[in-house]
Amino acid sequence: MKTKTLAFIGGGNMASALIKGLIEDGIPPQNILVAEPDDQRREQLAASFGVRTVDDNSLAANEADILILAVKPQVLKAVATALAPALNRKKPLCLSIAAGIRHASLQAWLGEDIPLVRVMPNTPAMLGAGASGLYAPASVGDDQRSEAEHIMRATGIAVWLDDESQMDALTAVSGSGPAYFF
């Protein structure tokens, strides 16, 4: 993992939490690239973490060994379909942390041959105390699963789900549970 380029598409709160955790876990900041359209946010990410930033998603995708889709669900289809040509040339492992977007939809937008893991983190991840559920079909290999789990463990615990239908229940409990408890 320490020699791979991790590219984030989107530099919001959850991406920042993952970046912070990954750097604390020993990933060199220069191996992390963040594509973020907001100039001020890019400057903040570079200053806070020492990561590289760009304003073009395709530039990040072209460098990625692992790509983390950290954009709002309502823009994910447009972002994913725009990235598909670059991703299908290199075929990096992709993780999506967008809530409510099914694996089949993601796969259709990105391309059928892209190794893809759907992840549902929760807001305590921003404090390093998160819980993430991960789902991937059998076509995602053991090494890729290990990489995805390593990334998500940077912000807390990570648990693999056997069936994507479990993601809805996980989202309800891990997403609403901390707020309810608080």
C-alpha positions as CSV (number, residue, x, y, z in Angstrom):
1,M,0.0,0.0,0.0
2,K,2.8,2.4,0.8
3,T,4.0,2.4,-2.9
4,K,0.6,2.8,-4.5
5,T,-1.1,6.0,-5.6
6,L,-4.4,6.5,-3.9
7,A,-6.6,9.0,-5.7
8,F,-9.7,10.6,-4.2
9,I,-12.4,12.0,-6.3
10,G,-13.8,14.6,-3.9
11,G,-12.1,16.2,-0.9
12,G,-15.0,16.6,1.6
13,N,-15.2,15.5,5.2
14,M,-15.2,11.8,4.7
15,A,-12.3,12.0,2.2
16,S,-10.4,14.2,4.7
17,A,-11.0,11.6,7.5
18,L,-9.7,8.8,5.3
19,I,-6.7,10.9,4.2
20,K,-5.8,11.8,7.8
21,G,-6.1,8.1,8.9
22,L,-4.1,6.8,6.0
23,I,-1.3,9.3,6.6
24,E,-1.3,8.4,10.3
25,D,-1.2,4.7,9.2
26,G,2.0,5.4,7.3
27,I,0.9,6.1,3.7
28,P,3.2,8.9,2.4
29,P,1.2,12.1,1.7
30,Q,2.9,12.3,-1.8
31,N,1.2,9.0,-2.7
32,I,-2.3,10.6,-2.1
33,L,-3.8,12.7,-4.9
34,V,-7.1,14.5,-4.4
35,A,-9.3,15.8,-7.3
36,E,-11.4,18.6,-5.9
37,P,-13.2,21.3,-7.9
38,D,-13.1,23.9,-5.1
39,D,-9.9,26.0,-5.1
40,Q,-10.1,26.8,-1.4
41,R,-10.7,23.2,-0.4
42,R,-7.7,22.0,-2.5
43,E,-5.5,24.5,-0.8
44,Q,-6.7,23.5,2.6
45,L,-6.1,19.8,1.8
46,A,-2.6,20.4,0.6
47,A,-1.8,22.6,3.6
48,S,-3.3,20.3,6.2
49,F,-2.0,16.9,4.9
50,G,0.7,17.6,2.3
51,V,-1.2,15.7,-0.3
52,R,-1.2,16.5,-4.0
53,T,-4.3,18.1,-5.4
54,V,-5.8,18.7,-8.8
55,D,-9.0,20.2,-10.2
56,D,-9.5,17.5,-12.9
57,N,-10.9,14.1,-12.0
58,S,-9.4,12.5,-15.1
59,L,-5.9,13.5,-14.0
60,A,-6.4,11.7,-10.7
61,A,-7.9,8.6,-12.3
62,N,-5.0,8.3,-14.7
63,E,-2.6,8.1,-11.8
64,A,-4.6,6.0,-9.5
65,D,-3.7,2.5,-8.4
66,I,-6.7,2.8,-6.0
67,L,-9.5,5.3,-6.6
68,I,-11.9,6.4,-3.9
69,L,-15.1,7.9,-5.1
70,A,-16.0,10.4,-2.3
71,V,-18.6,12.5,-4.0
72,K,-22.3,13.1,-3.2
73,P,-24.6,10.4,-4.4
74,Q,-26.5,12.9,-6.6
75,V,-23.4,13.6,-8.7
76,L,-21.9,10.2,-8.7
77,K,-23.4,9.0,-12.0
78,A,-22.0,12.0,-14.0
79,V,-18.6,11.7,-12.3
80,A,-18.4,7.9,-12.8
81,T,-19.4,7.9,-16.4
82,A,-16.9,10.7,-17.1
83,L,-14.2,8.7,-15.4
84,A,-15.0,5.4,-17.1
85,P,-12.7,5.8,-20.2
86,A,-9.7,6.5,-18.0
87,L,-10.5,3.7,-15.5
88,N,-11.1,1.1,-18.2
89,R,-7.5,1.8,-19.5
90,K,-5.8,1.2,-16.1
91,K,-8.5,-0.8,-14.2
92,P,-7.6,0.4,-10.7
93,L,-9.4,-0.9,-7.6
94,C,-12.3,1.5,-7.0
95,L,-14.1,2.2,-3.7
96,S,-17.3,4.1,-3.5
97,I,-18.4,5.7,-0.3
98,A,-21.6,7.2,-1.7
99,A,-24.6,6.2,0.3
100,G,-27.5,4.4,-1.4
101,I,-25.9,3.8,-4.8
102,R,-26.1,0.0,-5.6
103,H,-23.1,-1.9,-6.8
104,A,-24.8,-2.8,-10.1
105,S,-25.4,0.9,-10.9
106,L,-21.8,1.7,-10.1
107,Q,-20.5,-1.1,-12.2
108,A,-22.6,-0.1,-15.1
109,W,-21.4,3.5,-14.9
110,L,-17.7,2.6,-14.4
111,G,-17.4,-0.5,-16.6
112,E,-18.0,-4.2,-15.9
113,D,-14.3,-5.0,-15.6
114,I,-13.5,-2.5,-12.9
115,P,-12.8,-4.1,-9.5
116,L,-15.3,-2.3,-7.3
117,V,-16.0,-2.2,-3.6
118,R,-19.0,-0.5,-2.1
119,V,-18.3,1.0,1.3
120,M,-20.6,2.6,3.9
121,P,-18.6,4.5,6.5
122,N,-20.2,6.5,9.3
123,T,-19.6,10.0,10.7
124,P,-17.5,8.8,13.7
125,A,-14.9,8.0,11.1
126,M,-14.0,11.7,11.1
127,L,-12.7,11.1,14.7
128,G,-11.0,7.8,13.9
129,A,-13.7,5.9,15.7
130,G,-15.8,4.8,12.7
131,A,-17.4,1.6,11.5
132,S,-17.5,0.8,7.8
133,G,-19.3,-2.0,6.0
134,L,-17.8,-3.2,2.8
135,Y,-19.4,-5.2,0.0
136,A,-17.8,-6.6,-3.2
137,P,-18.8,-9.4,-5.5
138,A,-16.6,-12.6,-5.9
139,S,-14.9,-11.0,-8.9
140,V,-12.9,-8.7,-6.5
141,G,-9.8,-10.6,-5.5
142,D,-8.4,-11.3,-2.0
143,D,-5.6,-8.8,-2.5
144,Q,-8.0,-6.1,-3.6
145,R,-10.3,-6.8,-0.6
146,S,-7.3,-6.6,1.7
147,E,-6.4,-3.2,0.2
148,A,-10.0,-1.9,0.6
149,E,-10.2,-3.1,4.2
150,H,-6.8,-1.5,5.0
151,I,-8.0,1.9,3.7
152,M,-11.2,1.7,5.7
153,R,-9.5,0.5,8.9
154,A,-7.6,3.8,8.9
155,T,-10.8,5.4,10.3
156,G,-12.0,2.6,12.6
157,I,-13.3,-0.9,12.2
158,A,-14.2,-2.4,8.8
159,V,-16.6,-5.4,8.4
160,W,-17.3,-7.3,5.2
161,L,-20.9,-8.0,4.3
162,D,-21.9,-11.2,2.6
163,D,-24.8,-9.7,0.7
164,E,-25.3,-6.2,-0.5
165,S,-28.8,-6.2,0.9
166,Q,-27.2,-6.0,4.4
167,M,-25.9,-2.6,3.4
168,D,-29.3,-0.9,4.1
169,A,-29.5,-2.3,7.6
170,L,-25.9,-1.4,8.3
171,T,-26.5,2.2,7.0
172,A,-29.5,2.5,9.3
173,V,-27.7,1.3,12.4
174,S,-24.2,2.8,11.9
175,G,-25.4,6.0,10.3
176,S,-28.2,6.8,12.7
177,G,-27.0,4.9,15.7
178,P,-24.2,7.3,16.8
179,A,-26.6,10.3,16.5
180,Y,-29.3,8.4,18.5
181,F,-26.9,7.4,21.2
182,F,-25.5,11.0,21.4
